Amino acid sequence: MSERKVLNKYFPPDFDPDLIPRRKQPKNSQQVVRLMAPFSMRCNTCGEYIYKGKKFNARKETVEGEDYYGIKIFRFYIKCTLCSAEITFKTDPKNTDYSAEHGASRNFEPWREEAAVEEEDRLAKLEEEENNPMKALENRTVDSKREMDILDALQDIRARNARNERVGHTVDLTARIAEGEIEDEEDLERKRLEDEDEKLVRQVFKKVTMPAVLGESAPVDESVPIPQVITVKRKADDIEPSLQSLLPDSAKELIAKATLAPQPPKKKKPNSLGIKLVKKAKT
């Protein structure tokens, strides 16, 4: 089993391919090829339909005495699937197609007739324009008008589609605004500007939280409330500013009020010896 799958064959050192006799074949020999039916056809003997794409083991030969500008024409022999009658068809290089020759008739294809009629009309139109210059001018005018009408219709269709898409988007946006999913355009624009301003402020400033220490020498008035923690803003750089410059105006006013408030009287210390001193009045 493994020997039949060997790809490399052994050739002895004294092998000479010129000594192999050539096989004599006829000039127009037939070859067995595997192909599919190029068109749907009906057998003339039994009336069996053979559809396009049916696979056959066919015989191929070159047609003698026929060519198309030097291109060879080939003939194929197949057998009917029901009665085994011989069917032949040839290549058609002129129309890049195949043509039924014997044993079967090609099924009617309406698009082939339309293409043939259009080709005939085109050839007749070209011949008429060559003989009549005025007719050629009229045909070009008609063709230009038809192209302009087509372009206008296409432009109308594009404008209608764009308008429908815009109306649908507006209706959808209005419905979403009414439901509260999104805001209107003015709110969105204002929110975007606020976000940009906040981003710029965050880049330039940063918040610093520090205790509001007034110092030991400064008296504190209990009637004036002073916050224990003050949040100030300073520029984000390496230079550390003074505490008074960082305080807001409200905190500075509170510190000024506490500094200008009257100080309470000092109490006299008692004499540790218990001797009372009396000052005599001057006479």
Steps between C-alpha positions, in 0.01 A plus 500: 500500500781742576678438169224646288529830688869542432569818304870446427581221257837333465692564179813287438825675410492370141145630434466681168159657424586520127487123476131496600291458184241771441137402483337563165163671520269631230518867415155586637470263793224528758566557868282404793428801720272571794266795444162647589220579261554864395128562439166333563386281210240242403581167339347466150467123537319452832415857601705484822600837643869545582554799718800730514773373733437127449834317504606270215799299387531645151725452200670807362640558152614794291266602218685486170461784258333737747654774708429855612787736428747224568318372811431128485148365537446182703220246478374298799313169496272404791220247549145558613443400861180310411538343155879527457458673165806688380487881537761737361562870550781738402672803642398843366794745542314776320230524769715347780245222533414148382269394218296178473591297192333159496274279712350772720340843472582786729222624728350841434673778690316834474798709613702367205234623260494840669875530477491406131226754428689773684815421305312517172345834594837639598657394171209646303528827692873526431447431131226763481717761676785437256272570203305793655693761708179676606366174640823457698457851645138423595603174666772676701248765609254233610772312687614819678141581603453146630821522703394835649160356595668203665737727694210721614302199616803366684556837669134511608528152648815597691340819634188309607705236678707766678184686608339181628813411692521849651131499599535156655806609696320815619194302609717250683696780670179679602355181644815433701499859631136467601572173680791664685769278354695791354484879518443746221781652296533817710540304823753270339702796371491674838601180676788453259627855562475454877698176477770674298521785754518258791775305326700818444458606866616158616809530287595842646381466862471226752322485833698497828336430839681638809405594860424866573768572763491858630801478731544490878529876552176586321202502737192308400155647543255223575211705357660506152481158331820396324511190284738229611585389141523736200523386137710734289622495143853562392684476175654160433870593504805433716494839684324472837303822570432645844199394701342846509507528120327164465212587733178625344361845571243371751770333709715814489207711629441255788869517598495881492191512725657261749821709510323835558271368776572641857718282716358382839657652822782309661443357848747595782698223651445455883788580740660181618613660839153622602616865546261764384657812361317826550591814313489822691339797353717805448424803714 
